[in-house]
Amino acid sequence: KTSCYFYHCAAYTAVDNAEDVAKDLNWQVNEVGTRNVAEAAKKVGAKMVYISTDYVFDGTNEGEYEVDAPVNPKNEYGKAKLASEEAVKAILDDYYIIRTSWVFGKYGKNFVYTMLRLAKDHDKLTVVNDQFGRPTWTRTLAEFMTYLVDNNQPFGTYQLSNEGSCSWYEFASEILKDQNVKVAPVDSSAYPAKAYRPRHSVMSLKKAESTGFE
């Protein structure tokens, strides 16, 4: 008997807008939408793979956040994503929640494309150097999602990024190392934002590695 899986990757991710102008939309998409997908999965007897975020943590931990570390989201986006995790757990027994961070890839808007675009029109860019995390290539994330399913890994919550960690400044410097642009570090106070950003949201990959995934 083959199992049916629902892969739920959709999210409202405009983190600053989620604080005010799109606060309701953020909750409608991230919490209500996820709850609806989980209910639909339950109705047809399907299992679910759900993508969550490092923003469920407050980013004040100097070390790595383990999967079972206390959660403490500090912005509306993180709060809605945590509520959606809890909805999945309450509705389903068979699920994979995968928290990820700093996602970049070939498609859609992401930090890599933003830096490359800005480098075309500027000879100097300033990028914050006091926020640290783990970048995640979309392909690695997609491969992990299917790996869990294909290898019948234990259900539950996982954390998946690529190895190593960096600041946004270090990430930008690597992205633009072959471009004719100077990248300078700056404190995040230079870029006030509506939504709180975790300072050090490095998630442990131990549980993902324990599955044998490379």
C-alpha positions as protocol buffer text, in pm:
chain_id: "A"
residue {
  index: 1
  type: LYS
  ca { x: 0 y: 0 z: 0 }
}
residue {
  index: 2
  type: THR
  ca { x: 152 y: 333 z: -102 }
}
residue {
  index: 3
  type: SER
  ca { x: 116 y: 636 z: 120 }
}
residue {
  index: 4
  type: CYS
  ca { x: -7 y: 974 z: 3 }
}
residue {
  index: 5
  type: TYR
  ca { x: 191 y: 1281 z: 114 }
}
residue {
  index: 6
  type: PHE
  ca { x: 92 y: 1647 z: 113 }
}
residue {
  index: 7
  type: TYR
  ca { x: 396 y: 1873 z: 67 }
}
residue {
  index: 8
  type: HIS
  ca { x: 304 y: 2213 z: 207 }
}
residue {
  index: 9
  type: CYS
  ca { x: 569 y: 2472 z: 111 }
}
residue {
  index: 10
  type: ALA
  ca { x: 352 y: 2783 z: 70 }
}
residue {
  index: 11
  type: ALA
  ca { x: 392 y: 3072 z: 312 }
}
residue {
  index: 12
  type: TYR
  ca { x: 348 y: 3444 z: 353 }
}
residue {
  index: 13
  type: THR
  ca { x: 707 y: 3561 z: 405 }
}
residue {
  index: 14
  type: ALA
  ca { x: 702 y: 3943 z: 388 }
}
residue {
  index: 15
  type: VAL
  ca { x: 819 y: 3960 z: 748 }
}
residue {
  index: 16
  type: ASP
  ca { x: 800 y: 4338 z: 794 }
}
residue {
  index: 17
  type: ASN
  ca { x: 454 y: 4372 z: 637 }
}
residue {
  index: 18
  type: ALA
  ca { x: 335 y: 4088 z: 861 }
}
residue {
  index: 19
  type: GLU
  ca { x: 381 y: 4323 z: 1158 }
}
residue {
  index: 20
  type: ASP
  ca { x: 106 y: 4562 z: 1049 }
}
residue {
  index: 21
  type: VAL
  ca { x: -38 y: 4610 z: 698 }
}
residue {
  index: 22
  type: ALA
  ca { x: -52 y: 4235 z: 630 }
}
residue {
  index: 23
  type: LYS
  ca { x: -85 y: 4103 z: 984 }
}
residue {
  index: 24
  type: ASP
  ca { x: -417 y: 3933 z: 907 }
}
residue {
  index: 25
  type: LEU
  ca { x: -289 y: 3795 z: 576 }
}
residue {
  index: 26
  type: ASN
  ca { x: 15 y: 3651 z: 752 }
}
residue {
  index: 27
  type: TRP
  ca { x: -207 y: 3459 z: 995 }
}
residue {
  index: 28
  type: GLN
  ca { x: -458 y: 3359 z: 727 }
}
residue {
  index: 29
  type: VAL
  ca { x: -191 y: 3209 z: 500 }
}
residue {
  index: 30
  type: ASN
  ca { x: 51 y: 3070 z: 756 }
}
residue {
  index: 31
  type: GLU
  ca { x: -173 y: 2947 z: 1037 }
}
residue {
  index: 32
  type: VAL
  ca { x: -522 y: 2904 z: 889 }
}
residue {
  index: 33
  type: GLY
  ca { x: -387 y: 2785 z: 553 }
}
residue {
  index: 34
  type: THR
  ca { x: -163 y: 2526 z: 717 }
}
residue {
  index: 35
  type: ARG
  ca { x: -446 y: 2411 z: 943 }
}
residue {
  index: 36
  type: ASN
  ca { x: -665 y: 2363 z: 632 }
}
residue {
  index: 37
  type: VAL
  ca { x: -398 y: 2155 z: 457 }
}
residue {
  index: 38
  type: ALA
  ca { x: -352 y: 1941 z: 770 }
}
residue {
  index: 39
  type: GLU
  ca { x: -728 y: 1889 z: 801 }
}
residue {
  index: 40
  type: ALA
  ca { x: -746 y: 1790 z: 433 }
}
residue {
  index: 41
  type: ALA
  ca { x: -458 y: 1544 z: 483 }
}
residue {
  index: 42
  type: LYS
  ca { x: -636 y: 1391 z: 780 }
}
residue {
  index: 43
  type: LYS
  ca { x: -960 y: 1363 z: 583 }
}
residue {
  index: 44
  type: VAL
  ca { x: -800 y: 1154 z: 307 }
}
residue {
  index: 45
  type: GLY
  ca { x: -554 y: 968 z: 530 }
}
residue {
  index: 46
  type: ALA
  ca { x: -248 y: 1146 z: 392 }
}
residue {
  index: 47
  type: LYS
  ca { x: 77 y: 1229 z: 566 }
}
residue {
  index: 48
  type: MET
  ca { x: 218 y: 1582 z: 558 }
}
residue {
  index: 49
  type: VAL
  ca { x: 554 y: 1751 z: 499 }
}
residue {
  index: 50
  type: TYR
  ca { x: 555 y: 2111 z: 623 }
}
residue {
  index: 51
  type: ILE
  ca { x: 823 y: 2377 z: 592 }
}
residue {
  index: 52
  type: SER
  ca { x: 872 y: 2599 z: 897 }
}
residue {
  index: 53
  type: THR
  ca { x: 1133 y: 2853 z: 1002 }
}
residue {
  index: 54
  type: ASP
  ca { x: 1416 y: 2946 z: 1239 }
}
residue {
  index: 55
  type: TYR
  ca { x: 1200 y: 3245 z: 1339 }
}
residue {
  index: 56
  type: VAL
  ca { x: 1020 y: 3022 z: 1592 }
}
residue {
  index: 57
  type: PHE
  ca { x: 1331 y: 3095 z: 1805 }
}
residue {
  index: 58
  type: ASP
  ca { x: 1426 y: 3435 z: 1946 }
}
residue {
  index: 59
  type: GLY
  ca { x: 1785 y: 3426 z: 1820 }
}
residue {
  index: 60
  type: THR
  ca { x: 1944 y: 3507 z: 2157 }
}
residue {
  index: 61
  type: ASN
  ca { x: 2116 y: 3168 z: 2194 }
}
residue {
  index: 62
  type: GLU
  ca { x: 2493 y: 3186 z: 2142 }
}
residue {
  index: 63
  type: GLY
  ca { x: 2508 y: 2819 z: 2048 }
}
residue {
  index: 64
  type: GLU
  ca { x: 2292 y: 2605 z: 1818 }
}
residue {
  index: 65
  type: TYR
  ca { x: 1919 y: 2559 z: 1868 }
}
residue {
  index: 66
  type: GLU
  ca { x: 1835 y: 2193 z: 1909 }
}
residue {
  index: 67
  type: VAL
  ca { x: 1502 y: 2068 z: 1769 }
}
residue {
  index: 68
  type: ASP
  ca { x: 1352 y: 2054 z: 2118 }
}
residue {
  index: 69
  type: ALA
  ca { x: 1492 y: 2388 z: 2238 }
}
residue {
  index: 70
  type: PRO
  ca { x: 1238 y: 2631 z: 2390 }
}
residue {
  index: 71
  type: VAL
  ca { x: 1061 y: 2832 z: 2120 }
}
residue {
  index: 72
  type: ASN
  ca { x: 1006 y: 3206 z: 2162 }
}
residue {
  index: 73
  type: PRO
  ca { x: 910 y: 3385 z: 1837 }
}
residue {
  index: 74
  type: LYS
  ca { x: 952 y: 3762 z: 1856 }
}
residue {
  index: 75
  type: ASN
  ca { x: 768 y: 3875 z: 1542 }
}
residue {
  index: 76
  type: GLU
  ca { x: 425 y: 3810 z: 1388 }
}
residue {
  index: 77
  type: TYR
  ca { x: 566 y: 3588 z: 1112 }
}
residue {
  index: 78
  type: GLY
  ca { x: 744 y: 3365 z: 1365 }
}
residue {
  index: 79
  type: LYS
  ca { x: 438 y: 3352 z: 1590 }
}
residue {
  index: 80
  type: ALA
  ca { x: 214 y: 3246 z: 1300 }
}
residue {
  index: 81
  type: LYS
  ca { x: 460 y: 2980 z: 1187 }
}
residue {
  index: 82
  type: LEU
  ca { x: 487 y: 2839 z: 1538 }
}
residue {
  index: 83
  type: ALA
  ca { x: 107 y: 2831 z: 1563 }
}
residue {
  index: 84
  type: SER
  ca { x: 100 y: 2643 z: 1233 }
}
residue {
  index: 85
  type: GLU
  ca { x: 352 y: 2387 z: 1362 }
}
residue {
  index: 86
  type: GLU
  ca { x: 128 y: 2332 z: 1663 }
}
residue {
  index: 87
  type: ALA
  ca { x: -178 y: 2293 z: 1439 }
}
residue {
  index: 88
  type: VAL
  ca { x: -4 y: 2022 z: 1234 }
}
residue {
  index: 89
  type: LYS
  ca { x: 94 y: 1836 z: 1554 }
}
residue {
  index: 90
  type: ALA
  ca { x: -257 y: 1861 z: 1696 }
}
residue {
  index: 91
  type: ILE
  ca { x: -431 y: 1739 z: 1380 }
}
residue {
  index: 92
  type: LEU
  ca { x: -193 y: 1471 z: 1249 }
}
residue {
  index: 93
  type: ASP
  ca { x: 18 y: 1190 z: 1387 }
}
residue {
  index: 94
  type: ASP
  ca { x: 217 y: 1131 z: 1069 }
}
residue {
  index: 95
  type: TYR
  ca { x: 399 y: 1450 z: 970 }
}
residue {
  index: 96
  type: TYR
  ca { x: 742 y: 1594 z: 902 }
}
residue {
  index: 97
  type: ILE
  ca { x: 791 y: 1955 z: 1012 }
}
residue {
  index: 98
  type: ILE
  ca { x: 1115 y: 2087 z: 866 }
}
residue {
  index: 99
  type: ARG
  ca { x: 1249 y: 2417 z: 1000 }
}
residue {
  index: 100
  type: THR
  ca { x: 1483 y: 2595 z: 764 }
}
residue {
  index: 101
  type: SER
  ca { x: 1654 y: 2933 z: 731 }
}
residue {
  index: 102
  type: TRP
  ca { x: 1805 y: 3185 z: 488 }
}
residue {
  index: 103
  type: VAL
  ca { x: 1668 y: 3006 z: 184 }
}
residue {
  index: 104
  type: PHE
  ca { x: 1815 y: 3081 z: -159 }
}
residue {
  index: 105
  type: GLY
  ca { x: 1784 y: 2913 z: -497 }
}
residue {
  index: 106
  type: LYS
  ca { x: 1729 y: 2943 z: -867 }
}
residue {
  index: 107
  type: TYR
  ca { x: 1366 y: 3054 z: -847 }
}
residue {
  index: 108
  type: GLY
  ca { x: 1185 y: 3338 z: -676 }
}
residue {
  index: 109
  type: LYS
  ca { x: 1318 y: 3635 z: -482 }
}
residue {
  index: 110
  type: ASN
  ca { x: 1605 y: 3566 z: -246 }
}
residue {
  index: 111
  type: PHE
  ca { x: 1916 y: 3725 z: -95 }
}
residue {
  index: 112
  type: VAL
  ca { x: 2153 y: 3602 z: -367 }
}
residue {
  index: 113
  type: TYR
  ca { x: 1953 y: 3764 z: -648 }
}
residue {
  index: 114
  type: THR
  ca { x: 1901 y: 4081 z: -443 }
}
residue {
  index: 115
  type: MET
  ca { x: 2277 y: 4122 z: -390 }
}
residue {
  index: 116
  type: LEU
  ca { x: 2357 y: 4053 z: -756 }
}
residue {
  index: 117
  type: ARG
  ca { x: 2094 y: 4304 z: -866 }
}
residue {
  index: 118
  type: LEU
  ca { x: 2219 y: 4576 z: -630 }
}
residue {
  index: 119
  type: ALA
  ca { x: 2580 y: 4517 z: -738 }
}
residue {
  index: 120
  type: LYS
  ca { x: 2489 y: 4620 z: -1094 }
}
residue {
  index: 121
  type: ASP
  ca { x: 2400 y: 4975 z: -986 }
}
residue {
  index: 122
  type: HIS
  ca { x: 2632 y: 5034 z: -690 }
}
residue {
  index: 123
  type: ASP
  ca { x: 3008 y: 5036 z: -641 }
}
residue {
  index: 124
  type: LYS
  ca { x: 2967 y: 4984 z: -264 }
}
residue {
  index: 125
  type: LEU
  ca { x: 2711 y: 4789 z: -60 }
}
residue {
  index: 126
  type: THR
  ca { x: 2671 y: 4783 z: 318 }
}
residue {
  index: 127
  type: VAL
  ca { x: 2539 y: 4461 z: 470 }
}
residue {
  index: 128
  type: VAL
  ca { x: 2463 y: 4379 z: 834 }
}
residue {
  index: 129
  type: ASN
  ca { x: 2733 y: 4185 z: 1014 }
}
residue {
  index: 130
  type: ASP
  ca { x: 2563 y: 4121 z: 1349 }
}
residue {
  index: 131
  type: GLN
  ca { x: 2296 y: 3869 z: 1242 }
}
residue {
  index: 132
  type: PHE
  ca { x: 2413 y: 3509 z: 1204 }
}
residue {
  index: 133
  type: GLY
  ca { x: 2246 y: 3203 z: 1057 }
}
residue {
  index: 134
  type: ARG
  ca { x: 2272 y: 2909 z: 819 }
}
residue {
  index: 135
  type: PRO
  ca { x: 2199 y: 2957 z: 446 }
}
residue {
  index: 136
  type: THR
  ca { x: 1992 y: 2684 z: 281 }
}
residue {
  index: 137
  type: TRP
  ca { x: 1998 y: 2595 z: -88 }
}
residue {
  index: 138
  type: THR
  ca { x: 1647 y: 2512 z: -210 }
}
residue {
  index: 139
  type: ARG
  ca { x: 1772 y: 2197 z: -381 }
}
residue {
  index: 140
  type: THR
  ca { x: 1922 y: 2064 z: -57 }
}
residue {
  index: 141
  type: LEU
  ca { x: 1594 y: 2134 z: 122 }
}
residue {
  index: 142
  type: ALA
  ca { x: 1388 y: 1964 z: -150 }
}
residue {
  index: 143
  type: GLU
  ca { x: 1618 y: 1661 z: -145 }
}
residue {
  index: 144
  type: PHE
  ca { x: 1583 y: 1633 z: 234 }
}
residue {
  index: 145
  type: MET
  ca { x: 1204 y: 1650 z: 211 }
}
residue {
  index: 146
  type: THR
  ca { x: 1191 y: 1358 z: -31 }
}
residue {
  index: 147
  type: TYR
  ca { x: 1468 y: 1174 z: 156 }
}
residue {
  index: 148
  type: LEU
  ca { x: 1262 y: 1162 z: 475 }
}
residue {
  index: 149
  type: VAL
  ca { x: 964 y: 1022 z: 285 }
}
residue {
  index: 150
  type: ASP
  ca { x: 1155 y: 778 z: 63 }
}
residue {
  index: 151
  type: ASN
  ca { x: 1350 y: 636 z: 357 }
}
residue {
  index: 152
  type: ASN
  ca { x: 1059 y: 613 z: 600 }
}
residue {
  index: 153
  type: GLN
  ca { x: 1234 y: 824 z: 863 }
}
residue {
  index: 154
  type: PRO
  ca { x: 1063 y: 871 z: 1202 }
}
residue {
  index: 155
  type: PHE
  ca { x: 790 y: 1134 z: 1196 }
}
residue {
  index: 156
  type: GLY
  ca { x: 841 y: 1457 z: 1387 }
}
residue {
  index: 157
  type: THR
  ca { x: 1023 y: 1790 z: 1366 }
}
residue {
  index: 158
  type: TYR
  ca { x: 1357 y: 1832 z: 1188 }
}
residue {
  index: 159
  type: GLN
  ca { x: 1591 y: 2122 z: 1112 }
}
residue {
  index: 160
  type: LEU
  ca { x: 1765 y: 2149 z: 777 }
}
residue {
  index: 161
  type: SER
  ca { x: 2013 y: 2400 z: 640 }
}
residue {
  index: 162
  type: ASN
  ca { x: 2346 y: 2366 z: 468 }
}
residue {
  index: 163
  type: GLU
  ca { x: 2652 y: 2321 z: 690 }
}
residue {
  index: 164
  type: GLY
  ca { x: 2844 y: 2612 z: 838 }
}
residue {
  index: 165
  type: SER
  ca { x: 2713 y: 2951 z: 948 }
}
residue {
  index: 166
  type: CYS
  ca { x: 2783 y: 3312 z: 862 }
}
residue {
  index: 167
  type: SER
  ca { x: 2664 y: 3669 z: 895 }
}
residue {
  index: 168
  type: TRP
  ca { x: 2466 y: 3837 z: 617 }
}
residue {
  index: 169
  type: TYR
  ca { x: 2781 y: 4039 z: 545 }
}
residue {
  index: 170
  type: GLU
  ca { x: 2991 y: 3723 z: 505 }
}
residue {
  index: 171
  type: PHE
  ca { x: 2723 y: 3568 z: 285 }
}
residue {
  index: 172
  type: ALA
  ca { x: 2708 y: 3880 z: 65 }
}
residue {
  index: 173
  type: SER
  ca { x: 3087 y: 3894 z: 41 }
}
residue {
  index: 174
  type: GLU
  ca { x: 3094 y: 3537 z: -90 }
}
residue {
  index: 175
  type: ILE
  ca { x: 2810 y: 3600 z: -336 }
}
residue {
  index: 176
  type: LEU
  ca { x: 2983 y: 3911 z: -476 }
}
residue {
  index: 177
  type: LYS
  ca { x: 3346 y: 3802 z: -462 }
}
residue {
  index: 178
  type: ASP
  ca { x: 3372 y: 3802 z: -844 }
}
residue {
  index: 179
  type: GLN
  ca { x: 3176 y: 4126 z: -889 }
}
residue {
  index: 180
  type: ASN
  ca { x: 3321 y: 4476 z: -919 }
}
residue {
  index: 181
  type: VAL
  ca { x: 3168 y: 4601 z: -593 }
}
residue {
  index: 182
  type: LYS
  ca { x: 3295 y: 4671 z: -241 }
}
residue {
  index: 183
  type: VAL
  ca { x: 3101 y: 4505 z: 39 }
}
residue {
  index: 184
  type: ALA
  ca { x: 3125 y: 4674 z: 379 }
}
residue {
  index: 185
  type: PRO
  ca { x: 2998 y: 4550 z: 717 }
}
residue {
  index: 186
  type: VAL
  ca { x: 2748 y: 4757 z: 912 }
}
residue {
  index: 187
  type: ASP
  ca { x: 2555 y: 4724 z: 1238 }
}
residue {
  index: 188
  type: SER
  ca { x: 2188 y: 4628 z: 1201 }
}
residue {
  index: 189
  type: SER
  ca { x: 2093 y: 4955 z: 1375 }
}
residue {
  index: 190
  type: ALA
  ca { x: 2176 y: 5118 z: 1040 }
}
residue {
  index: 191
  type: TYR
  ca { x: 1876 y: 4939 z: 888 }
}
residue {
  index: 192
  type: PRO
  ca { x: 1583 y: 4974 z: 1130 }
}
residue {
  index: 193
  type: ALA
  ca { x: 1310 y: 4722 z: 1045 }
}
residue {
  index: 194
  type: LYS
  ca { x: 952 y: 4683 z: 1163 }
}
residue {
  index: 195
  type: ALA
  ca { x: 998 y: 4315 z: 1243 }
}
residue {
  index: 196
  type: TYR
  ca { x: 1244 y: 4182 z: 1497 }
}
residue {
  index: 197
  type: ARG
  ca { x: 1525 y: 3978 z: 1337 }
}
residue {
  index: 198
  type: PRO
  ca { x: 1697 y: 3699 z: 1532 }
}
residue {
  index: 199
  type: ARG
  ca { x: 2061 y: 3786 z: 1602 }
}
residue {
  index: 200
  type: HIS
  ca { x: 2194 y: 3431 z: 1613 }
}
residue {
  index: 201
  type: SER
  ca { x: 1952 y: 3176 z: 1470 }
}
residue {
  index: 202
  type: VAL
  ca { x: 2188 y: 2886 z: 1403 }
}
residue {
  index: 203
  type: MET
  ca { x: 1988 y: 2563 z: 1420 }
}
residue {
  index: 204
  type: SER
  ca { x: 2143 y: 2228 z: 1504 }
}
residue {
  index: 205
  type: LEU
  ca { x: 2152 y: 1979 z: 1215 }
}
residue {
  index: 206
  type: LYS
  ca { x: 2218 y: 1676 z: 1437 }
}
residue {
  index: 207
  type: LYS
  ca { x: 1874 y: 1519 z: 1393 }
}
residue {
  index: 208
  type: ALA
  ca { x: 1881 y: 1562 z: 1014 }
}
residue {
  index: 209
  type: GLU
  ca { x: 2234 y: 1416 z: 1000 }
}
residue {
  index: 210
  type: SER
  ca { x: 2125 y: 1120 z: 1215 }
}
residue {
  index: 211
  type: THR
  ca { x: 1898 y: 1007 z: 932 }
}
residue {
  index: 212
  type: GLY
  ca { x: 2202 y: 946 z: 709 }
}
residue {
  index: 213
  type: PHE
  ca { x: 2120 y: 1241 z: 483 }
}
residue {
  index: 214
  type: GLU
  ca { x: 2431 y: 1415 z: 345 }
}
